[in-house]
Amino acid sequence: MSILLGIDTGGTFTDAVLFDDTKENDNRIIAKSKALTSHAMLSEGIGKAIENVLNNAPSFKEEDISLVSMSTTLATNALVEGQGGKVALIFIGFDDVDLERTGLQETIKDHVILSIVGGHDPYGNEKAPLDYKALERACLLAKLDNIEAFAIVSQFAIRNPDHEIKACEFLSKKTGLPITCGYELSSQLNGPKRAVTAVYNAQLLNKITHLISATHEILERLKINAPLMVVRGDGTLVSAAFAKQRPIETILSGPAASVIGAFELTGEKNALISDIGGTTTDIAVIENGEPKISPNGASVGGIETMVEAVDMSTFGIGGDSEVSIELKGLSSHVSLGPKRAIPLCLLAHNYYDLVHHHLDNQLAQENTKASDARFIIPNGKLSIGSLSNKEQALVEKIGEKPISFAEVITKKRENSTLNGLVQKGVMSLSSFTPTDAMHCLGALELWDQEASVKAAEILSRRKNGRKNSIAENGTQFSNHVISALTRNSSKYIFSVSLKSDNLAEHEMAAQSLIDIMFEPNIERQTSFIRLGLSKPLIATGASAHLYYPNIAKNLDTTAIIPTHADVANAIGAVAGKVKIRTEFTLSRPNDDVYRLHMHKETKDFSCLNEAKQHAEQSLSKHLTHISKQAGANHVDISFEWLNNWARIEGQKTLISAQLKGAALGKPAIKKA
């Protein structure tokens, strides 16, 4: 018997499942549990979920567990919501023209770029010596500008990473700050895109470290002595130590695990999968039993990376999406997300007197204000780096307990400062969410339904441009919220379907088509459009059963909501394998030389066959070494050569070649 413990730390819930991989179908699920995710102290939610799942399986003991594997949406949510530390990008060998042409500064606008002299050419030859004086200035900047990590990307570092390695050694010795080198994350060309990937990897270092450290602490306390793995964005597993160095690879970790989990639970080989969480909805496609992999790298919140991941589309809408009322001219409409808010029913469950005191006062007022039914929650002691004077003053004004938004935010600039604190994870907001709407309508009874009912009534009284209430009562307002979530989710799923079928090339036309299909307010006199999905829709997530029957009806398809849809991510976390992919490049600096560009070195050969043989031997050793670091027990290695030929003076000549290698194996588990 091999008992695996799967954990998913989501934005709202932390799930745990005990999984017996020697059995089949639902019999593999020994026990499952949920606990609220505690953002101020992650170990609380993780610990409660693990303790609960062990209590739900009394015949099993801690020593029976041979592997622990975890998926998480925290990195994804951090990018969507703009959380994380400030990063300085050391951009070596590029100039201002490169920055302007690629729009890199705009893409990483919250971070600092320092362009310095150095870099290499396409054949790995040094273009200019590395500018150590500029690196000295970077050390000074780190102290003056509250830099929390460095990202280093050098021109053509994938052909010769020498300058990235030397800059890393210099900055590490001088500052002691965490550092990400671009060549370690991707072996593909495109320096600016590697820079984006490296910057956001550096931004996420502290978050993933906190998560993994918290998990290790709780496992140690519970005397669970088993290897800890983490799910990457492509659904494969790596060791916790490996993930701490490459947190960017855990973006879409939770969604990728949900894809693997959905396949494990249903066996559907061709389907769309939609996983609804608290903050985001993640949509992917399964074809022939395999998740589609993004050909261009993972994209989250408009951020394009070089991370290999499931071809997942992530949208900022979920059960805990912040509900806002958009007033435009004489009209108004309900808007959802992309920011997450703590549901009012949950806040009232923990702070009943505080929440109801303010809601009752606001109900008694004749006019509803934009600040009504909103609260600010301090997140306790977090590693947040330095705060500005304005931020520190607002933190002191808020205090250490939840407080009504209207009591604190009295000036416009304070709202801007608060948004900064929320981005840094110092504060959270609580307001009306789809979860509250479901409580108000009686479809959910998890927490304080009365608080949701009161808040819905308050918000229904907001006036539009005609001085009319935007809804007749709280029930109608809640229905507006659920309709918005259903409509927007249908749009997103259908847009992913069009993209999968390569029918979204004309974006404006596709968007117009989607708007006509799902916007009920568009008047059509003589025509209608009805399209749907040709594949079933598998829905996962704790709230999937609340929304997806109607969403599937909108899309004229069948909704499959598996028995354990609420813990699909945790199941997917233990169903994956370790897979490491990388590549070496062979170039031709001149007719007599075949230059092999490996992980940290280059080597010249006069014979093509000799160069290729050495490449396969070296890549095999490299993959075996990295796979062991990633937590694999034994791996099978496969190779593929991609040759770039050209006809020169009538002769077929090799210009360059790529050796792509992959290592696949099961994670090493604790022996009985």
Sequence and secondary structure as in RCSB ss.txt:
>XXXX:A:sequence
MSILLGIDTGGTFTDAVLFDDTKENDNRIIAKSKALTSHAMLSEGIGKAIENVLNNAPSFKEEDISLVSMSTTLA
TNALVEGQGGKVALIFIGFDDVDLERTGLQETIKDHVILSIVGGHDPYGNEKAPLDYKALERACLLAKLDNIEAF
AIVSQFAIRNPDHEIKACEFLSKKTGLPITCGYELSSQLNGPKRAVTAVYNAQLLNKITHLISATHEILERLKIN
APLMVVRGDGTLVSAAFAKQRPIETILSGPAASVIGAFELTGEKNALISDIGGTTTDIAVIENGEPKISPNGASV
GGIETMVEAVDMSTFGIGGDSEVSIELKGLSSHVSLGPKRAIPLCLLAHNYYDLVHHHLDNQLAQENTKASDARF
IIPNGKLSIGSLSNKEQALVEKIGEKPISFAEVITKKRENSTLNGLVQKGVMSLSSFTPTDAMHCLGALELWDQE
ASVKAAEILSRRKNGRKNSIAENGTQFSNHVISALTRNSSKYIFSVSLKSDNLAEHEMAAQSLIDIMFEPNIERQ
TSFIRLGLSKPLIATGASAHLYYPNIAKNLDTTAIIPTHADVANAIGAVAGKVKIRTEFTLSRPNDDVYRLHMHK
ETKDFSCLNEAKQHAEQSLSKHLTHISKQAGANHVDISFEWLNNWARIEGQKTLISAQLKGAALGKPAIKKA
>XXXX:A:secstr
  EEEEEEE SSEEEEEEEETTS GGGGEEEEEEEE  SS HHHHHHHHHHHHHHT TT  GGGEEEEEEEESHH
HHHHHHT S  EEEEEES  HHHHHHHTHHHHTTTSEEEEES  B TTS BSS   HHHHHHHHHHHHHTT  EE
EEEETTTTT  HHHHHHHHHHHHHH   EEEGGGT  SS HHHHHHHHHHHHHHHHHHHHHHHHHHHHHHHTT  
S EEEE TTS EEEHHHHHH GGGGTTHHHHHHHHHHHHHH  SSEEEEEE SS EEEEEEETTEE B TT  EE
TTEE     B  EEES STTEEEEEEEETTEEEEEEEEEE EEHHHHHHHSHHHHHHHHHHHHHSSS  TTTT E
EEE  S       HHHHHHHHHH SS EEHHHH  SHHHHHHHHHHHHTTSEEEEE  HHHHHHHTTS  SS HH
HHHHHHHHHHT B TTS BSSSSHHHHHHHHHHHHHHHHHHHHHHHHHHHTT  SSHHHHHHHHHHHH TTS  S
S       SS EEEESTTHHHHHHHHHHHTTS EE  TTGGGHHHHHHHH  EEEEEEEEEEEEETTEEEEE SS
 EEEES HHHHHHHHHHHHHHHHHHHHHHTTBSS EEEEEEEEEEEEETTEEEEEEEEEEEEEEE B     
